[in-house]
Amino acid sequence: MALIFGAIVLLWLPADFFDQGQTICPSKLFLDVECLGYGMTRAMQHLIHFEFQKAWHFNHLVVVVAPILFYVWLKSLLLALKSLKWKE
């Protein structure tokens, strides 16, 4: 249920919801160095709103991470639905 709720919340939030504000990345905060994952949250948020150019701008690895995350999310969702069927 949390998987579905989380997806709905992210779709409901505006695409630029995470674009402003202080970063929480320890690498950026303490060392002023951007790691490979820097901007991935913003990139994923823009990607799920079909803003591909902005997603690419925030992190180029979004084209690798997004399919993997979608696969993991879908697999977890299917397992959760399967376990609900067994409980009935």
Buried (B, 14 or more C-beta within 10 A) or exposed (E): EEBEEEEEEBEEEEBEBBEEEEEEBEBBEEEEEEEEEBBBBBBBBBBBBEBEEBBBBBBEBBEEBBEEBEEEBEEEBEEEEEEEEEEE
